[in-house]
Amino acid sequence: MEKPTIVWLMRHGLPQGVEGRCYGRHDICLSAEGIGQAKGLSARLAAQPLAKVYSSPLRRAVETAQIVAEPHHLPVEMLDALSEIHFGDFEGLGYDEIEMRYPELFQSWMERPTETRFPNGEDFQEMRRRVLDALNLLLTRHSKEPIAIIAHAGVIRVLVAQALSIPDSQIFRLAQRYAALNRIDYFEHGAVVEMLNGCVAAATGVSV
């Protein structure tokens, strides 16, 4: 049987102080709960072989990746292309403030998120292109090897949607909890999604 390239996709743990706030490139660290979630991911993957661990360069992802990589004694390689979408002028603002200051853009964002360009930021198609380019690079670099990618909800949705041929307009039907665990096996004939939005209990490392 053909040996796949196994890609473990993980969303970072819960960041600190993000309640009600827009953050994409807004660079924030993990909360205490997020650190616990990352340790749960680490315990879950400790027995899995990994050739390499990749991460978005944003702190919440890097901190999660370092905890995941520790049992494997692997360095974490950061790729800018794995960053979350850039919300531009919306970064760090509360949603109520965005709605008040940018009412038309806010309405577009809520109704047509994959068609909205964020002021001084990017749009979904730009993010999608860079994320899929990064995937193609890693699949070429690690043919038939298992790797881990620690990134963000938007990045992971792009990768899962591409594997399942889900149209952009339906991408937000894919849930991604903090510290969600996903697995996609890439074969020459295509991709097979083996796990989606798996949850790991922070204290015990038990999967749900």
Residue pairs with C-beta under 8 A, 6 or more apart in sequence:
2 187
2 188
3 144
4 144
4 185
4 186
4 187
4 192
5 139
5 142
5 143
5 144
5 145
5 146
5 147
5 185
5 186
6 145
6 146
6 147
6 183
6 184
6 185
6 186
7 135
7 138
7 139
7 146
7 147
7 148
7 149
7 159
7 183
7 184
7 185
7 186
8 45
8 48
8 50
8 146
8 147
8 148
8 149
8 181
8 182
8 183
9 149
9 151
9 156
9 159
9 160
9 181
9 182
9 183
9 184
10 41
10 64
10 68
10 148
10 149
10 150
10 151
10 179
10 180
10 181
10 182
11 150
11 151
11 152
11 153
11 156
11 176
11 177
11 178
11 179
11 180
12 30
12 34
12 38
12 56
12 58
12 60
12 61
12 63
12 64
12 150
12 151
12 152
12 178
12 179
13 30
13 31
13 33
13 34
13 35
13 36
13 37
13 38
13 41
13 60
13 63
13 64
13 178
13 179
14 30
14 31
14 33
14 34
14 37
14 178
14 179
15 23
15 28
15 29
15 30
15 31
15 34
15 60
16 28
16 29
16 30
16 31
16 34
17 28
17 31
18 28
20 94
20 95
20 96
21 92
21 93
21 94
21 95
22 87
22 90
22 91
22 92
22 93
22 94
22 95
22 98
23 84
23 87
23 91
23 92
24 83
24 84
24 85
24 86
24 87
24 90
24 91
24 121
24 152
24 154
25 58
25 83
25 84
25 86
25 87
25 91
25 121
26 87
26 91
26 92
27 58
27 59
27 60
28 59
28 60
29 59
29 60
29 63
30 38
30 59
30 60
30 63
30 64
33 202
34 60
34 63
34 64
34 178
34 179
35 63
35 67
36 202
36 203
37 64
37 178
37 179
37 200
37 202
38 63
38 64
38 67
38 68
38 179
39 67
39 202
39 205
40 179
40 200
40 201
40 202
40 203
40 204
40 205
41 64
41 67
41 68
41 179
41 181
41 200
42 67
42 68
42 70
42 71
42 205
43 200
43 205
44 181
44 200
44 205
44 207
45 68
45 71
45 148
45 181
46 71
46 72
48 146
49 146
50 69
50 72
50 74
50 146
50 147
50 148
51 142
51 145
51 146
51 147
52 74
52 77
52 142
52 145
52 147
52 148
53 65
53 68
53 69
53 72
53 74
53 75
53 76
53 77
53 147
53 148
53 150
54 65
54 76
54 77
54 78
54 79
54 82
54 138
54 147
54 148
54 149
54 150
55 61
55 62
55 64
55 65
55 76
55 77
55 78
55 79
55 82
55 149
55 150
55 151
56 62
56 78
56 79
56 82
56 83
56 84
56 150
56 151
56 152
56 155
57 78
57 79
57 80
57 82
57 83
58 83
58 84
58 152
61 82
61 150
61 151
61 152
62 76
62 78
62 150
64 150
64 179
65 76
65 148
65 150
66 76
68 148
68 150
69 75
69 76
69 148
76 150
79 134
81 130
81 131
81 133
81 134
82 131
82 134
82 149
82 151
82 152
82 155
83 151
83 152
83 155
84 151
84 152
84 153
84 154
84 155
85 118
85 121
85 122
85 124
85 127
85 154
86 118
86 121
86 122
86 127
87 118
87 121
88 118
88 119
88 120
88 121
88 122
89 102
89 118
89 119
89 120
89 121
90 98
90 102
90 118
90 119
90 121
91 121
93 101
98 105
98 106
99 106
102 119
105 116
105 118
105 119
108 115
108 116
109 116
109 118
113 124
113 172
114 124
114 125
114 168
114 169
114 171
115 123
115 124
116 123
116 124
117 123
124 168
127 154
127 155
127 158
128 158
128 168
131 155
131 158
131 159
132 158
132 159
132 162
135 159
135 162
138 147
138 149
139 186
149 159
153 176
153 180
156 174
156 176
156 180
156 182
157 171
157 172
157 174
157 176
158 171
159 184
160 166
160 174
160 182
160 184
160 193
160 196
161 167
161 168
161 170
161 171
161 174
162 191
163 184
163 190
163 191
163 192
163 193
164 191
164 193
166 173
166 174
174 196
174 197
175 197
176 182
176 197
177 197
177 199
179 199
179 200
179 202
180 197
180 198
180 199
181 195
181 197
181 198
181 199
181 200
181 207
182 193
182 195
182 196
182 197
182 198
183 193
183 194
183 195
184 191
184 192
184 193
184 194
185 191
185 192
185 194
198 207
198 208
199 207
199 208
200 206
200 207
200 208
201 207
201 208
